[in-house]
Amino acid sequence: MAHKKAAWSAKNLRDSQPKFRGVKIFGWQIAKAWNIIVRQCGNKYEAWKNVYVSNDFSIHANVDGVVRFSKTNKVRFDGRKYLKTVVNVDPCDITPKAKAPKAKKEVAAKATKPVAKAAEKVEKKVEKKVEKVEKKAPAKKAPAEKKPAAKKAPAAKKAPSKKVAKK
């Protein structure tokens, strides 16, 4: 009888690498040609227009465009109907339009011109408003400092008058 376990005799020490399955590009998002849209085990999502299925059931885009998922009725061999999710790619042009590069000095000059013009306009408006205010109300002289009035002594109280009662 062996006193030690043989190498690799434990059954629960092995683990497989993750497969990272699922939807990679969702509905109404842009997909480029050959991009993976769905990684799946089996045929959960079905490929329709402008997509193809690889040997591991992954669905790839065939053209550049917008991904669209939809449901459709399918009929089995025994006549039962069921819903199936299908994947389409609606072709569209997604390439950015290239613009001719401009010299940095030209770009900087064009960027500063509108700012300078706006600053000049604001200065002119401020000058006009200042002139109008000066014409309407001439500058007033500062009022002379007033000395506080001396406090008056309180008036002497009069003695209450006595009423004489008539007999």
C-alpha positions in Angstrom: 0.0 0.0 0.0 1.2 3.5 -0.8 1.6 5.9 2.0 1.5 9.1 -0.2 -1.1 10.2 -2.7 0.0 9.9 -6.3 0.6 13.1 -8.1 -2.5 14.7 -9.8 -4.8 12.4 -7.9 -7.0 15.2 -6.6 -10.0 15.8 -8.9 -11.0 19.3 -7.8 -7.7 21.2 -8.3 -8.2 22.0 -12.0 -9.9 25.0 -13.4 -10.5 26.1 -17.0 -9.8 29.6 -18.4 -12.8 32.0 -18.7 -14.4 32.2 -22.1 -15.7 35.8 -21.8 -18.9 35.1 -23.6 -21.8 37.5 -24.2 -22.8 40.5 -26.3 -19.7 42.7 -27.1 -21.4 45.3 -29.3 -25.0 46.2 -28.2 -27.9 47.5 -30.3 -27.6 50.8 -32.1 -23.8 50.9 -31.6 -21.4 51.2 -34.5 -19.5 48.1 -35.6 -16.6 47.9 -38.0 -16.2 45.0 -40.4 -14.9 41.8 -38.8 -15.7 43.0 -35.3 -17.1 40.4 -32.9 -20.7 41.3 -32.0 -21.6 38.2 -29.8 -19.6 35.4 -28.4 -21.9 32.5 -27.5 -22.0 28.8 -26.8 -24.6 27.3 -29.2 -26.9 29.3 -31.3 -28.7 31.6 -28.9 -28.5 34.6 -31.3 -29.0 34.0 -34.9 -27.0 35.7 -37.7 -29.1 37.5 -40.4 -28.1 40.4 -42.7 -24.5 41.5 -43.0 -23.2 39.2 -40.3 -21.6 35.7 -40.3 -21.0 32.9 -37.7 -17.6 31.5 -37.0 -16.9 27.9 -36.0 -17.3 28.7 -32.3 -20.7 30.3 -32.9 -19.3 33.8 -32.5 -21.2 36.4 -34.6 -19.1 38.9 -36.6 -20.0 42.0 -38.6 -19.5 41.6 -42.3 -19.7 45.4 -43.1 -19.3 48.7 -41.3 -22.6 49.8 -39.8 -25.0 49.9 -36.9 -25.8 46.7 -35.0 -29.5 45.9 -34.6 -31.1 43.2 -32.5 -34.7 42.1 -33.2 -37.0 39.2 -32.4 -38.6 37.0 -35.1 -40.9 34.0 -35.1 -39.4 30.7 -36.0 -41.1 27.4 -36.7 -39.6 24.1 -35.4 -39.8 20.8 -37.3 -42.8 19.7 -35.3 -44.8 22.9 -36.1 -44.2 24.7 -32.8 -43.5 28.5 -33.0 -40.9 30.3 -30.9 -39.2 33.6 -30.7 -35.6 33.9 -31.8 -33.3 36.9 -31.3 -31.5 37.8 -34.6 -28.6 40.1 -35.2 -28.4 42.5 -38.2 -25.9 45.1 -39.2 -27.4 48.0 -41.1 -24.6 49.3 -43.4 -23.6 52.9 -43.1 -20.5 55.1 -43.8 -18.6 55.5 -40.5 -15.3 56.8 -41.8 -14.5 60.3 -40.5 -14.2 62.9 -43.2 -10.6 64.0 -43.5 -9.8 67.7 -43.4 -6.7 69.3 -44.9 -4.3 70.3 -42.1 -3.8 74.0 -41.7 -0.7 75.9 -40.6 -0.7 76.6 -36.9 -0.1 80.3 -37.4 -3.2 80.6 -39.6 -5.3 78.8 -37.1 -4.0 80.9 -34.2 -4.6 84.2 -36.2 -8.1 83.2 -37.1 -8.9 82.2 -33.5 -7.7 85.5 -32.1 -9.5 87.8 -34.7 -13.0 87.2 -33.5 -11.9 87.7 -29.9 -10.2 91.0 -30.7 -13.2 92.3 -32.7 -15.6 91.4 -29.9 -13.4 93.2 -27.3 -13.4 96.3 -29.5 -17.2 96.3 -29.8 -17.6 96.0 -26.1 -15.2 98.9 -25.4 -17.0 101.1 -27.9 -20.4 100.3 -26.2 -19.0 101.1 -22.8 -17.5 104.5 -24.0 -20.9 105.5 -25.5 -22.8 104.6 -22.3 -20.3 106.6 -20.2 -20.7 109.6 -22.5 -24.5 109.4 -22.3 -24.4 109.3 -18.5 -22.1 112.3 -18.3 -24.4 114.4 -20.6 -27.5 113.6 -18.7 -26.3 114.1 -15.1 -23.3 116.4 -14.6 -21.0 115.5 -11.7 -22.3 116.8 -8.4 -20.2 118.4 -5.8 -19.6 116.5 -2.7 -21.9 117.8 0.0 -20.2 119.8 2.8 -19.9 118.0 6.1 -22.7 119.1 8.4 -22.0 119.5 12.0 -24.4 117.9 14.4 -26.8 120.5 16.0 -26.1 121.2 19.7 -28.6 119.5 22.0 -31.1 121.9 23.5 -31.7 121.8 27.2 -35.0 120.2 28.1 -37.8 122.7 28.8 -38.7 123.2 32.5 -41.8 121.4 33.5 -44.7 123.5 34.4 -46.5 122.9 37.6 -49.9 121.3 37.1 -52.7 123.8 37.4 -55.2 123.3 40.1 -58.8 123.5 39.3 -60.9 125.3 41.8 -64.1 123.6 42.5 -67.1 125.9 42.6 -69.4 125.8 45.7 
